[in-house]
Amino acid sequence: MLSKGIAPGKSCSSILDPRTGKEITKVRGGHLLAWADDRRLIAWERTTSLEERYLARLVLVTIGSDRVKPLSGVREESSEIRQEWEPVFAQR
């Protein structure tokens, strides 16, 4: 889902209140994966325009900010051998 203020080709998601299901806020990142702390999330962020093939990288997203901090390079699929990777998260 895209919202106002987000550049074309960049992705964003909504954070919902688990009790009501209502939207609390929007954040960058097309697929939210894990909480890093009380104000930051780890997410997949689109690196290509909407007209191009979807390529994503892991980013650190701060709630209330449109900035993202890259955590990985682009996750890309090879046409010859599938080399796509998935992140693994563990509780500390």
PDB file of N, CA, C and O in Angstrom:
ATOM      1  N   MET A   1       0.839  -1.161   0.000  1.00  0.00           N
ATOM      2  CA  MET A   1       0.000   0.000   0.000  1.00  0.00           C
ATOM      3  C   MET A   1       0.885   1.225   0.000  1.00  0.00           C
ATOM      4  O   MET A   1       1.855   1.276   0.757  1.00  0.00           O
ATOM      5  N   LEU A   2       0.589   2.208  -0.817  1.00  0.00           N
ATOM      6  CA  LEU A   2       1.354   3.443  -0.868  1.00  0.00           C
ATOM      7  C   LEU A   2       0.566   4.550  -0.204  1.00  0.00           C
ATOM      8  O   LEU A   2      -0.663   4.578  -0.278  1.00  0.00           O
ATOM      9  N   SER A   3       1.266   5.456   0.443  1.00  0.00           N
ATOM     10  CA  SER A   3       0.583   6.581   1.075  1.00  0.00           C
ATOM     11  C   SER A   3       1.210   7.874   0.605  1.00  0.00           C
ATOM     12  O   SER A   3       2.282   7.861  -0.001  1.00  0.00           O
ATOM     13  N   LYS A   4       0.557   8.989   0.876  1.00  0.00           N
ATOM     14  CA  LYS A   4       1.101  10.297   0.515  1.00  0.00           C
ATOM     15  C   LYS A   4       2.435  10.493   1.221  1.00  0.00           C
ATOM     16  O   LYS A   4       2.603  10.082   2.369  1.00  0.00           O
ATOM     17  N   GLY A   5       3.371  11.115   0.540  1.00  0.00           N
ATOM     18  CA  GLY A   5       4.666  11.383   1.138  1.00  0.00           C
ATOM     19  C   GLY A   5       5.687  10.280   0.899  1.00  0.00           C
ATOM     20  O   GLY A   5       6.864  10.458   1.209  1.00  0.00           O
ATOM     21  N   ILE A   6       5.262   9.149   0.357  1.00  0.00           N
ATOM     22  CA  ILE A   6       6.178   8.048   0.058  1.00  0.00           C
ATOM     23  C   ILE A   6       6.491   8.102  -1.436  1.00  0.00           C
ATOM     24  O   ILE A   6       5.577   8.156  -2.258  1.00  0.00           O
ATOM     25  N   ALA A   7       7.761   8.087  -1.786  1.00  0.00           N
ATOM     26  CA  ALA A   7       8.175   8.174  -3.182  1.00  0.00           C
ATOM     27  C   ALA A   7       7.692   6.958  -3.967  1.00  0.00           C
ATOM     28  O   ALA A   7       7.650   5.854  -3.425  1.00  0.00           O
ATOM     29  N   PRO A   8       7.325   7.147  -5.241  1.00  0.00           N
ATOM     30  CA  PRO A   8       6.923   6.001  -6.066  1.00  0.00           C
ATOM     31  C   PRO A   8       8.008   4.927  -6.069  1.00  0.00           C
ATOM     32  O   PRO A   8       9.196   5.235  -6.169  1.00  0.00           O
ATOM     33  N   GLY A   9       7.599   3.684  -5.961  1.00  0.00           N
ATOM     34  CA  GLY A   9       8.547   2.590  -5.933  1.00  0.00           C
ATOM     35  C   GLY A   9       8.982   2.239  -4.530  1.00  0.00           C
ATOM     36  O   GLY A   9       9.627   1.209  -4.335  1.00  0.00           O
ATOM     37  N   LYS A  10       8.655   3.055  -3.544  1.00  0.00           N
ATOM     38  CA  LYS A  10       8.961   2.748  -2.150  1.00  0.00           C
ATOM     39  C   LYS A  10       7.711   2.160  -1.524  1.00  0.00           C
ATOM     40  O   LYS A  10       6.592   2.546  -1.860  1.00  0.00           O
ATOM     41  N   SER A  11       7.908   1.237  -0.624  1.00  0.00           N
ATOM     42  CA  SER A  11       6.766   0.566  -0.021  1.00  0.00           C
ATOM     43  C   SER A  11       6.512   1.071   1.389  1.00  0.00           C
ATOM     44  O   SER A  11       7.405   1.625   2.029  1.00  0.00           O
ATOM     45  N   CYS A  12       5.296   0.878   1.868  1.00  0.00           N
ATOM     46  CA  CYS A  12       4.964   1.213   3.249  1.00  0.00           C
ATOM     47  C   CYS A  12       3.898   0.247   3.743  1.00  0.00           C
ATOM     48  O   CYS A  12       3.210  -0.404   2.956  1.00  0.00           O
ATOM     49  N   SER A  13       3.779   0.169   5.045  1.00  0.00           N
ATOM     50  CA  SER A  13       2.816  -0.715   5.691  1.00  0.00           C
ATOM     51  C   SER A  13       2.138   0.033   6.823  1.00  0.00           C
ATOM     52  O   SER A  13       2.612   1.078   7.270  1.00  0.00           O
ATOM     53  N   SER A  14       1.035  -0.509   7.275  1.00  0.00           N
ATOM     54  CA  SER A  14       0.320   0.068   8.404  1.00  0.00           C
ATOM     55  C   SER A  14       0.576  -0.755   9.652  1.00  0.00           C
ATOM     56  O   SER A  14       0.665  -1.982   9.593  1.00  0.00           O
ATOM     57  N   ILE A  15       0.695  -0.075  10.777  1.00  0.00           N
ATOM     58  CA  ILE A  15       0.749  -0.752  12.067  1.00  0.00           C
ATOM     59  C   ILE A  15      -0.645  -0.654  12.658  1.00  0.00           C
ATOM     60  O   ILE A  15      -1.187   0.442  12.798  1.00  0.00           O
ATOM     61  N   LEU A  16      -1.223  -1.787  13.003  1.00  0.00           N
ATOM     62  CA  LEU A  16      -2.589  -1.836  13.511  1.00  0.00           C
ATOM     63  C   LEU A  16      -2.607  -2.091  15.012  1.00  0.00           C
ATOM     64  O   LEU A  16      -1.729  -2.767  15.549  1.00  0.00           O
ATOM     65  N   ASP A  17      -3.608  -1.548  15.675  1.00  0.00           N
ATOM     66  CA  ASP A  17      -3.841  -1.832  17.086  1.00  0.00           C
ATOM     67  C   ASP A  17      -4.382  -3.259  17.163  1.00  0.00           C
ATOM     68  O   ASP A  17      -5.408  -3.550  16.549  1.00  0.00           O
ATOM     69  N   PRO A  18      -3.722  -4.159  17.901  1.00  0.00           N
ATOM     70  CA  PRO A  18      -4.178  -5.557  17.932  1.00  0.00           C
ATOM     71  C   PRO A  18      -5.541  -5.743  18.591  1.00  0.00           C
ATOM     72  O   PRO A  18      -6.213  -6.745  18.347  1.00  0.00           O
ATOM     73  N   ARG A  19      -5.952  -4.800  19.414  1.00  0.00           N
ATOM     74  CA  ARG A  19      -7.258  -4.927  20.080  1.00  0.00           C
ATOM     75  C   ARG A  19      -8.398  -4.486  19.191  1.00  0.00           C
ATOM     76  O   ARG A  19      -9.463  -5.103  19.194  1.00  0.00           O
ATOM     77  N   THR A  20      -8.187  -3.414  18.420  1.00  0.00           N
ATOM     78  CA  THR A  20      -9.280  -2.848  17.630  1.00  0.00           C
ATOM     79  C   THR A  20      -9.151  -3.129  16.137  1.00  0.00           C
ATOM     80  O   THR A  20     -10.141  -3.096  15.407  1.00  0.00           O
ATOM     81  N   GLY A  21      -7.918  -3.406  15.682  1.00  0.00           N
ATOM     82  CA  GLY A  21      -7.689  -3.600  14.254  1.00  0.00           C
ATOM     83  C   GLY A  21      -7.583  -2.289  13.494  1.00  0.00           C
ATOM     84  O   GLY A  21      -7.421  -2.298  12.274  1.00  0.00           O
ATOM     85  N   LYS A  22      -7.672  -1.161  14.192  1.00  0.00           N
ATOM     86  CA  LYS A  22      -7.581   0.142  13.542  1.00  0.00           C
ATOM     87  C   LYS A  22      -6.123   0.550  13.348  1.00  0.00           C
ATOM     88  O   LYS A  22      -5.243   0.198  14.134  1.00  0.00           O
ATOM     89  N   GLU A  23      -5.900   1.305  12.270  1.00  0.00           N
ATOM     90  CA  GLU A  23      -4.546   1.752  11.950  1.00  0.00           C
ATOM     91  C   GLU A  23      -4.048   2.744  12.988  1.00  0.00           C
ATOM     92  O   GLU A  23      -4.754   3.684  13.357  1.00  0.00           O
ATOM     93  N   ILE A  24      -2.815   2.523  13.459  1.00  0.00           N
ATOM     94  CA  ILE A  24      -2.162   3.441  14.390  1.00  0.00           C
ATOM     95  C   ILE A  24      -1.305   4.423  13.601  1.00  0.00           C
ATOM     96  O   ILE A  24      -1.375   5.632  13.817  1.00  0.00           O
ATOM     97  N   THR A  25      -0.495   3.892  12.682  1.00  0.00           N
ATOM     98  CA  THR A  25       0.392   4.733  11.875  1.00  0.00           C
ATOM     99  C   THR A  25       0.865   3.947  10.659  1.00  0.00           C
ATOM    100  O   THR A  25       0.690   2.731  10.584  1.00  0.00           O
ATOM    101  N   LYS A  26       1.464   4.653   9.713  1.00  0.00           N
ATOM    102  CA  LYS A  26       2.102   4.032   8.548  1.00  0.00           C
ATOM    103  C   LYS A  26       3.612   4.135   8.728  1.00  0.00           C
ATOM    104  O   LYS A  26       4.116   5.107   9.290  1.00  0.00           O
ATOM    105  N   VAL A  27       4.321   3.131   8.249  1.00  0.00           N
ATOM    106  CA  VAL A  27       5.782   3.127   8.287  1.00  0.00           C
ATOM    107  C   VAL A  27       6.310   2.641   6.950  1.00  0.00           C
ATOM    108  O   VAL A  27       5.593   1.978   6.201  1.00  0.00           O
ATOM    109  N   ARG A  28       7.559   2.967   6.645  1.00  0.00           N
ATOM    110  CA  ARG A  28       8.206   2.448   5.446  1.00  0.00           C
ATOM    111  C   ARG A  28       8.398   0.954   5.589  1.00  0.00           C
ATOM    112  O   ARG A  28       8.481   0.432   6.701  1.00  0.00           O
ATOM    113  N   GLY A  29       8.469   0.276   4.472  1.00  0.00           N
ATOM    114  CA  GLY A  29       8.680  -1.170   4.456  1.00  0.00           C
ATOM    115  C   GLY A  29       7.436  -1.880   3.977  1.00  0.00           C
ATOM    116  O   GLY A  29       6.349  -1.681   4.519  1.00  0.00           O
ATOM    117  N   GLY A  30       7.593  -2.701   2.972  1.00  0.00           N
ATOM    118  CA  GLY A  30       6.453  -3.403   2.395  1.00  0.00           C
ATOM    119  C   GLY A  30       6.031  -4.627   3.170  1.00  0.00           C
ATOM    120  O   GLY A  30       4.874  -5.040   3.104  1.00  0.00           O
ATOM    121  N   HIS A  31       6.951  -5.206   3.898  1.00  0.00           N
ATOM    122  CA  HIS A  31       6.653  -6.418   4.663  1.00  0.00           C
ATOM    123  C   HIS A  31       7.384  -6.293   5.994  1.00  0.00           C
ATOM    124  O   HIS A  31       8.605  -6.441   6.058  1.00  0.00           O
ATOM    125  N   LEU A  32       6.632  -6.021   7.052  1.00  0.00           N
ATOM    126  CA  LEU A  32       7.224  -5.862   8.377  1.00  0.00           C
ATOM    127  C   LEU A  32       7.528  -7.239   8.943  1.00  0.00           C
ATOM    128  O   LEU A  32       6.677  -8.128   8.914  1.00  0.00           O
ATOM    129  N   LEU A  33       8.746  -7.418   9.459  1.00  0.00           N
ATOM    130  CA  LEU A  33       9.186  -8.744   9.887  1.00  0.00           C
ATOM    131  C   LEU A  33       9.295  -8.907  11.402  1.00  0.00           C
ATOM    132  O   LEU A  33       8.820  -9.902  11.950  1.00  0.00           O
ATOM    133  N   ALA A  34       9.915  -7.941  12.085  1.00  0.00           N
ATOM    134  CA  ALA A  34      10.177  -8.112  13.517  1.00  0.00           C
ATOM    135  C   ALA A  34      10.404  -6.756  14.174  1.00  0.00           C
ATOM    136  O   ALA A  34      10.873  -5.815  13.535  1.00  0.00           O
ATOM    137  N   TRP A  35      10.066  -6.671  15.447  1.00  0.00           N
ATOM    138  CA  TRP A  35      10.387  -5.472  16.229  1.00  0.00           C
ATOM    139  C   TRP A  35      11.857  -5.534  16.613  1.00  0.00           C
ATOM    140  O   TRP A  35      12.343  -6.575  17.056  1.00  0.00           O
ATOM    141  N   ALA A  36      12.568  -4.419  16.445  1.00  0.00           N
ATOM    142  CA  ALA A  36      13.959  -4.322  16.890  1.00  0.00           C
ATOM    143  C   ALA A  36      13.989  -3.787  18.325  1.00  0.00           C
ATOM    144  O   ALA A  36      14.795  -4.226  19.145  1.00  0.00           O
ATOM    145  N   ASP A  37      13.105  -2.840  18.612  1.00  0.00           N
ATOM    146  CA  ASP A  37      12.922  -2.292  19.957  1.00  0.00           C
ATOM    147  C   ASP A  37      11.564  -1.601  19.974  1.00  0.00           C
ATOM    148  O   ASP A  37      10.732  -1.881  19.111  1.00  0.00           O
ATOM    149  N   ASP A  38      11.315  -0.712  20.924  1.00  0.00           N
ATOM    150  CA  ASP A  38       9.996  -0.087  21.059  1.00  0.00           C
ATOM    151  C   ASP A  38       9.631   0.879  19.942  1.00  0.00           C
ATOM    152  O   ASP A  38       8.449   1.162  19.746  1.00  0.00           O
ATOM    153  N   ARG A  39      10.609   1.392  19.205  1.00  0.00           N
ATOM    154  CA  ARG A  39      10.331   2.372  18.158  1.00  0.00           C
ATOM    155  C   ARG A  39      10.810   1.976  16.773  1.00  0.00           C
ATOM    156  O   ARG A  39      10.584   2.714  15.815  1.00  0.00           O
ATOM    157  N   ARG A  40      11.466   0.828  16.642  1.00  0.00           N
ATOM    158  CA  ARG A  40      12.031   0.446  15.347  1.00  0.00           C
ATOM    159  C   ARG A  40      11.628  -0.975  14.956  1.00  0.00           C
ATOM    160  O   ARG A  40      11.449  -1.850  15.803  1.00  0.00           O
ATOM    161  N   LEU A  41      11.492  -1.171  13.645  1.00  0.00           N
ATOM    162  CA  LEU A  41      11.105  -2.454  13.070  1.00  0.00           C
ATOM    163  C   LEU A  41      12.095  -2.856  11.992  1.00  0.00           C
ATOM    164  O   LEU A  41      12.758  -2.009  11.393  1.00  0.00           O
ATOM    165  N   ILE A  42      12.188  -4.139  11.754  1.00  0.00           N
ATOM    166  CA  ILE A  42      12.951  -4.656  10.612  1.00  0.00           C
ATOM    167  C   ILE A  42      11.925  -5.022   9.550  1.00  0.00           C
ATOM    168  O   ILE A  42      10.916  -5.666   9.837  1.00  0.00           O
ATOM    169  N   ALA A  43      12.198  -4.600   8.315  1.00  0.00           N
ATOM    170  CA  ALA A  43      11.230  -4.804   7.237  1.00  0.00           C
ATOM    171  C   ALA A  43      11.950  -5.041   5.919  1.00  0.00           C
ATOM    172  O   ALA A  43      13.138  -4.751   5.781  1.00  0.00           O
ATOM    173  N   TRP A  44      11.201  -5.580   4.945  1.00  0.00           N
ATOM    174  CA  TRP A  44      11.674  -5.621   3.562  1.00  0.00           C
ATOM    175  C   TRP A  44      11.271  -4.307   2.926  1.00  0.00           C
ATOM    176  O   TRP A  44      10.124  -3.886   3.080  1.00  0.00           O
ATOM    177  N   GLU A  45      12.173  -3.641   2.214  1.00  0.00           N
ATOM    178  CA  GLU A  45      11.915  -2.382   1.523  1.00  0.00           C
ATOM    179  C   GLU A  45      12.195  -2.563   0.041  1.00  0.00           C
ATOM    180  O   GLU A  45      13.229  -3.111  -0.340  1.00  0.00           O
ATOM    181  N   ARG A  46      11.284  -2.107  -0.781  1.00  0.00           N
ATOM    182  CA  ARG A  46      11.437  -2.166  -2.237  1.00  0.00           C
ATOM    183  C   ARG A  46      12.611  -1.296  -2.654  1.00  0.00           C
ATOM    184  O   ARG A  46      12.762  -0.178  -2.162  1.00  0.00           O
ATOM    185  N   THR A  47      13.450  -1.806  -3.567  1.00  0.00           N
ATOM    186  CA  THR A  47      14.579  -1.029  -4.076  1.00  0.00           C
ATOM    187  C   THR A  47      14.395  -0.640  -5.541  1.00  0.00           C
ATOM    188  O   THR A  47      15.226   0.073  -6.105  1.00  0.00           O
ATOM    189  N   THR A  48      13.329  -1.098  -6.146  1.00  0.00           N
ATOM    190  CA  THR A  48      13.078  -0.839  -7.563  1.00  0.00           C
ATOM    191  C   THR A  48      11.790  -0.029  -7.722  1.00  0.00           C
ATOM    192  O   THR A  48      10.975   0.042  -6.802  1.00  0.00           O
ATOM    193  N   SER A  49      11.616   0.572  -8.885  1.00  0.00           N
ATOM    194  CA  SER A  49      10.382   1.323  -9.152  1.00  0.00           C
ATOM    195  C   SER A  49       9.231   0.340  -9.340  1.00  0.00           C
ATOM    196  O   SER A  49       9.437  -0.867  -9.466  1.00  0.00           O
ATOM    197  N   LEU A  50       8.026   0.878  -9.355  1.00  0.00           N
ATOM    198  CA  LEU A  50       6.844   0.029  -9.512  1.00  0.00           C
ATOM    199  C   LEU A  50       6.773  -0.624 -10.884  1.00  0.00           C
ATOM    200  O   LEU A  50       6.097  -1.638 -11.054  1.00  0.00           O
ATOM    201  N   GLU A  51       7.468  -0.049 -11.869  1.00  0.00           N
ATOM    202  CA  GLU A  51       7.468  -0.607 -13.222  1.00  0.00           C
ATOM    203  C   GLU A  51       8.478  -1.740 -13.386  1.00  0.00           C
ATOM    204  O   GLU A  51       8.413  -2.491 -14.359  1.00  0.00           O
ATOM    205  N   GLU A  52       9.406  -1.869 -12.447  1.00  0.00           N
ATOM    206  CA  GLU A  52      10.458  -2.881 -12.537  1.00  0.00           C
ATOM    207  C   GLU A  52      10.130  -4.101 -11.693  1.00  0.00           C
ATOM    208  O   GLU A  52       9.213  -4.084 -10.872  1.00  0.00           O
ATOM    209  N   ARG A  53      10.902  -5.162 -11.916  1.00  0.00           N
ATOM    210  CA  ARG A  53      10.765  -6.382 -11.122  1.00  0.00           C
ATOM    211  C   ARG A  53      11.036  -6.064  -9.655  1.00  0.00           C
ATOM    212  O   ARG A  53      11.952  -5.304  -9.341  1.00  0.00           O
ATOM    213  N   TYR A  54      10.245  -6.639  -8.760  1.00  0.00           N
ATOM    214  CA  TYR A  54      10.365  -6.369  -7.329  1.00  0.00           C
ATOM    215  C   TYR A  54      11.667  -6.940  -6.784  1.00  0.00           C
ATOM    216  O   TYR A  54      11.906  -8.145  -6.868  1.00  0.00           O
ATOM    217  N   LEU A  55      12.506  -6.074  -6.226  1.00  0.00           N
ATOM    218  CA  LEU A  55      13.728  -6.458  -5.533  1.00  0.00           C
ATOM    219  C   LEU A  55      13.724  -5.737  -4.195  1.00  0.00           C
ATOM    220  O   LEU A  55      13.435  -4.541  -4.132  1.00  0.00           O
ATOM    221  N   ALA A  56      14.041  -6.454  -3.129  1.00  0.00           N
ATOM    222  CA  ALA A  56      13.965  -5.864  -1.795  1.00  0.00           C
ATOM    223  C   ALA A  56      15.248  -6.079  -1.018  1.00  0.00           C
ATOM    224  O   ALA A  56      16.071  -6.927  -1.365  1.00  0.00           O
ATOM    225  N   ARG A  57      15.405  -5.293   0.047  1.00  0.00           N
ATOM    226  CA  ARG A  57      16.512  -5.458   0.983  1.00  0.00           C
ATOM    227  C   ARG A  57      15.947  -5.274   2.389  1.00  0.00           C
ATOM    228  O   ARG A  57      14.881  -4.684   2.565  1.00  0.00           O
ATOM    229  N   LEU A  58      16.663  -5.780   3.377  1.00  0.00           N
ATOM    230  CA  LEU A  58      16.265  -5.588   4.770  1.00  0.00           C
ATOM    231  C   LEU A  58      16.637  -4.178   5.202  1.00  0.00           C
ATOM    232  O   LEU A  58      17.724  -3.690   4.892  1.00  0.00           O
ATOM    233  N   VAL A  59      15.725  -3.526   5.924  1.00  0.00           N
ATOM    234  CA  VAL A  59      15.975  -2.179   6.422  1.00  0.00           C
ATOM    235  C   VAL A  59      15.492  -2.061   7.864  1.00  0.00           C
ATOM    236  O   VAL A  59      14.641  -2.827   8.314  1.00  0.00           O
ATOM    237  N   LEU A  60      16.044  -1.101   8.567  1.00  0.00           N
ATOM    238  CA  LEU A  60      15.587  -0.756   9.905  1.00  0.00           C
ATOM    239  C   LEU A  60      14.714   0.486   9.763  1.00  0.00           C
ATOM    240  O   LEU A  60      15.171   1.512   9.259  1.00  0.00           O
ATOM    241  N   VAL A  61      13.468   0.399  10.202  1.00  0.00           N
ATOM    242  CA  VAL A  61      12.470   1.454  10.055  1.00  0.00           C
ATOM    243  C   VAL A  61      12.185   2.057  11.426  1.00  0.00           C
ATOM    244  O   VAL A  61      11.973   1.323  12.391  1.00  0.00           O
ATOM    245  N   THR A  62      12.177   3.373  11.521  1.00  0.00           N
ATOM    246  CA  THR A  62      11.834   4.049  12.766  1.00  0.00           C
ATOM    247  C   THR A  62      10.423   4.603  12.663  1.00  0.00           C
ATOM    248  O   THR A  62      10.095   5.309  11.710  1.00  0.00           O
ATOM    249  N   ILE A  63       9.587   4.283  13.645  1.00  0.00           N
ATOM    250  CA  ILE A  63       8.217   4.783  13.660  1.00  0.00           C
ATOM    251  C   ILE A  63       8.257   6.296  13.803  1.00  0.00           C
ATOM    252  O   ILE A  63       9.001   6.830  14.626  1.00  0.00           O
ATOM    253  N   GLY A  64       7.452   6.985  12.996  1.00  0.00           N
ATOM    254  CA  GLY A  64       7.400   8.441  13.033  1.00  0.00           C
ATOM    255  C   GLY A  64       8.414   9.107  12.129  1.00  0.00           C
ATOM    256  O   GLY A  64       8.515  10.334  12.108  1.00  0.00           O
ATOM    257  N   SER A  65       9.167   8.315  11.379  1.00  0.00           N
ATOM    258  CA  SER A  65      10.177   8.853  10.473  1.00  0.00           C
ATOM    259  C   SER A  65      10.053   8.156   9.126  1.00  0.00           C
ATOM    260  O   SER A  65       9.673   6.987   9.061  1.00  0.00           O
ATOM    261  N   ASP A  66      10.370   8.867   8.054  1.00  0.00           N
ATOM    262  CA  ASP A  66      10.333   8.277   6.715  1.00  0.00           C
ATOM    263  C   ASP A  66      11.688   7.699   6.320  1.00  0.00           C
ATOM    264  O   ASP A  66      11.821   7.113   5.246  1.00  0.00           O
ATOM    265  N   ARG A  67      12.699   7.859   7.185  1.00  0.00           N
ATOM    266  CA  ARG A  67      14.034   7.350   6.875  1.00  0.00           C
ATOM    267  C   ARG A  67      14.127   5.864   7.171  1.00  0.00           C
ATOM    268  O   ARG A  67      13.464   5.346   8.070  1.00  0.00           O
ATOM    269  N   VAL A  68      14.961   5.193   6.397  1.00  0.00           N
ATOM    270  CA  VAL A  68      15.240   3.778   6.626  1.00  0.00           C
ATOM    271  C   VAL A  68      16.755   3.580   6.628  1.00  0.00           C
ATOM    272  O   VAL A  68      17.482   4.298   5.941  1.00  0.00           O
ATOM    273  N   LYS A  69      17.221   2.610   7.397  1.00  0.00           N
ATOM    274  CA  LYS A  69      18.647   2.292   7.430  1.00  0.00           C
ATOM    275  C   LYS A  69      18.827   0.907   6.816  1.00  0.00           C
ATOM    276  O   LYS A  69      18.314  -0.069   7.364  1.00  0.00           O
ATOM    277  N   PRO A  70      19.538   0.790   5.698  1.00  0.00           N
ATOM    278  CA  PRO A  70      19.738  -0.516   5.073  1.00  0.00           C
ATOM    279  C   PRO A  70      20.497  -1.459   6.008  1.00  0.00           C
ATOM    280  O   PRO A  70      21.473  -1.065   6.646  1.00  0.00           O
ATOM    281  N   LEU A  71      20.040  -2.696   6.079  1.00  0.00           N
ATOM    282  CA  LEU A  71      20.701  -3.729   6.877  1.00  0.00           C
ATOM    283  C   LEU A  71      21.315  -4.820   6.006  1.00  0.00           C
ATOM    284  O   LEU A  71      22.137  -5.606   6.477  1.00  0.00           O
ATOM    285  N   SER A  72      20.917  -4.867   4.737  1.00  0.00           N
ATOM    286  CA  SER A  72      21.436  -5.898   3.841  1.00  0.00           C
ATOM    287  C   SER A  72      21.500  -5.352   2.429  1.00  0.00           C
ATOM    288  O   SER A  72      21.024  -4.254   2.142  1.00  0.00           O
ATOM    289  N   GLY A  73      22.095  -6.139   1.558  1.00  0.00           N
ATOM    290  CA  GLY A  73      22.044  -5.838   0.148  1.00  0.00           C
ATOM    291  C   GLY A  73      20.713  -6.317  -0.407  1.00  0.00           C
ATOM    292  O   GLY A  73      19.853  -6.783   0.340  1.00  0.00           O
ATOM    293  N   VAL A  74      20.547  -6.202  -1.700  1.00  0.00           N
ATOM    294  CA  VAL A  74      19.308  -6.601  -2.361  1.00  0.00           C
ATOM    295  C   VAL A  74      19.201  -8.121  -2.390  1.00  0.00           C
ATOM    296  O   VAL A  74      20.163  -8.819  -2.708  1.00  0.00           O
ATOM    297  N   ARG A  75      18.025  -8.616  -2.055  1.00  0.00           N
ATOM    298  CA  ARG A  75      17.750 -10.053  -2.151  1.00  0.00           C
ATOM    299  C   ARG A  75      17.286 -10.294  -3.584  1.00  0.00           C
ATOM    300  O   ARG A  75      16.251  -9.786  -4.015  1.00  0.00           O
ATOM    301  N   GLU A  76      18.075 -11.078  -4.307  1.00  0.00           N
ATOM    302  CA  GLU A  76      17.807 -11.275  -5.726  1.00  0.00           C
ATOM    303  C   GLU A  76      17.779 -12.758  -6.050  1.00  0.00           C
ATOM    304  O   GLU A  76      18.525 -13.554  -5.480  1.00  0.00           O
ATOM    305  N   GLU A  77      16.903 -13.108  -6.979  1.00  0.00           N
ATOM    306  CA  GLU A  77      16.792 -14.485  -7.427  1.00  0.00           C
ATOM    307  C   GLU A  77      17.576 -14.662  -8.711  1.00  0.00           C
ATOM    308  O   GLU A  77      17.429 -13.874  -9.646  1.00  0.00           O
ATOM    309  N   SER A  78      18.398 -15.679  -8.762  1.00  0.00           N
ATOM    310  CA  SER A  78      19.138 -15.984  -9.972  1.00  0.00           C
ATOM    311  C   SER A  78      18.259 -16.833 -10.878  1.00  0.00           C
ATOM    312  O   SER A  78      17.528 -17.696 -10.393  1.00  0.00           O
ATOM    313  N   SER A  79      18.317 -16.604 -12.177  1.00  0.00           N
ATOM    314  CA  SER A  79      17.495 -17.386 -13.106  1.00  0.00           C
ATOM    315  C   SER A  79      18.010 -18.816 -13.249  1.00  0.00           C
ATOM    316  O   SER A  79      17.233 -19.717 -13.564  1.00  0.00           O
ATOM    317  N   GLU A  80      19.308 -19.042 -13.025  1.00  0.00           N
ATOM    318  CA  GLU A  80      19.868 -20.387 -13.170  1.00  0.00           C
ATOM    319  C   GLU A  80      19.709 -21.206 -11.901  1.00  0.00           C
ATOM    320  O   GLU A  80      19.206 -22.329 -11.942  1.00  0.00           O
ATOM    321  N   ILE A  81      20.128 -20.659 -10.793  1.00  0.00           N
ATOM    322  CA  ILE A  81      20.046 -21.366  -9.509  1.00  0.00           C
ATOM    323  C   ILE A  81      19.360 -20.437  -8.522  1.00  0.00           C
ATOM    324  O   ILE A  81      19.731 -19.270  -8.395  1.00  0.00           O
ATOM    325  N   ARG A  82      18.374 -20.950  -7.836  1.00  0.00           N
ATOM    326  CA  ARG A  82      17.664 -20.112  -6.873  1.00  0.00           C
ATOM    327  C   ARG A  82      18.601 -19.778  -5.713  1.00  0.00           C
ATOM    328  O   ARG A  82      19.022 -20.661  -4.966  1.00  0.00           O
ATOM    329  N   GLN A  83      18.917 -18.499  -5.578  1.00  0.00           N
ATOM    330  CA  GLN A  83      19.833 -18.058  -4.536  1.00  0.00           C
ATOM    331  C   GLN A  83      19.166 -17.088  -3.574  1.00  0.00           C
ATOM    332  O   GLN A  83      19.842 -16.341  -2.866  1.00  0.00           O
ATOM    333  N   GLU A  84      17.858 -17.100  -3.552  1.00  0.00           N
ATOM    334  CA  GLU A  84      17.130 -16.233  -2.640  1.00  0.00           C
ATOM    335  C   GLU A  84      17.404 -16.668  -1.200  1.00  0.00           C
ATOM    336  O   GLU A  84      17.538 -17.862  -0.931  1.00  0.00           O
ATOM    337  N   TRP A  85      17.488 -15.728  -0.287  1.00  0.00           N
ATOM    338  CA  TRP A  85      17.761 -16.051   1.105  1.00  0.00           C
ATOM    339  C   TRP A  85      16.683 -15.453   1.989  1.00  0.00           C
ATOM    340  O   TRP A  85      16.000 -14.509   1.591  1.00  0.00           O
ATOM    341  N   GLU A  86      16.532 -15.987   3.158  1.00  0.00           N
ATOM    342  CA  GLU A  86      15.561 -15.521   4.128  1.00  0.00           C
ATOM    343  C   GLU A  86      16.266 -15.181   5.430  1.00  0.00           C
ATOM    344  O   GLU A  86      17.145 -15.926   5.861  1.00  0.00           O
ATOM    345  N   PRO A  87      15.899 -14.065   6.073  1.00  0.00           N
ATOM    346  CA  PRO A  87      16.513 -13.734   7.354  1.00  0.00           C
ATOM    347  C   PRO A  87      15.973 -14.656   8.454  1.00  0.00           C
ATOM    348  O   PRO A  87      14.862 -15.176   8.353  1.00  0.00           O
ATOM    349  N   VAL A  88      16.765 -14.844   9.485  1.00  0.00           N
ATOM    350  CA  VAL A  88      16.358 -15.639  10.646  1.00  0.00           C
ATOM    351  C   VAL A  88      16.495 -14.750  11.872  1.00  0.00           C
ATOM    352  O   VAL A  88      17.542 -14.139  12.082  1.00  0.00           O
ATOM    353  N   PHE A  89      15.448 -14.674  12.680  1.00  0.00           N
ATOM    354  CA  PHE A  89      15.449 -13.822  13.870  1.00  0.00           C
ATOM    355  C   PHE A  89      15.337 -14.696  15.102  1.00  0.00           C
ATOM    356  O   PHE A  89      14.699 -15.749  15.081  1.00  0.00           O
ATOM    357  N   ALA A  90      15.972 -14.240  16.184  1.00  0.00           N
ATOM    358  CA  ALA A  90      15.912 -14.968  17.461  1.00  0.00           C
ATOM    359  C   ALA A  90      15.720 -13.968  18.586  1.00  0.00           C
ATOM    360  O   ALA A  90      16.183 -12.830  18.498  1.00  0.00           O
ATOM    361  N   GLN A  91      15.040 -14.388  19.641  1.00  0.00           N
ATOM    362  CA  GLN A  91      14.884 -13.532  20.804  1.00  0.00           C
ATOM    363  C   GLN A  91      16.200 -13.426  21.532  1.00  0.00           C
ATOM    364  O   GLN A  91      16.995 -14.366  21.550  1.00  0.00           O
ATOM    365  N   ARG A  92      16.428 -12.263  22.140  1.00  0.00           N
ATOM    366  CA  ARG A  92      17.644 -12.072  22.925  1.00  0.00           C
ATOM    367  C   ARG A  92      17.322 -12.198  24.388  1.00  0.00           C
ATOM    368  O   ARG A  92      18.212 -12.070  25.229  1.00  0.00           O
TER     369      ARG A  92
END
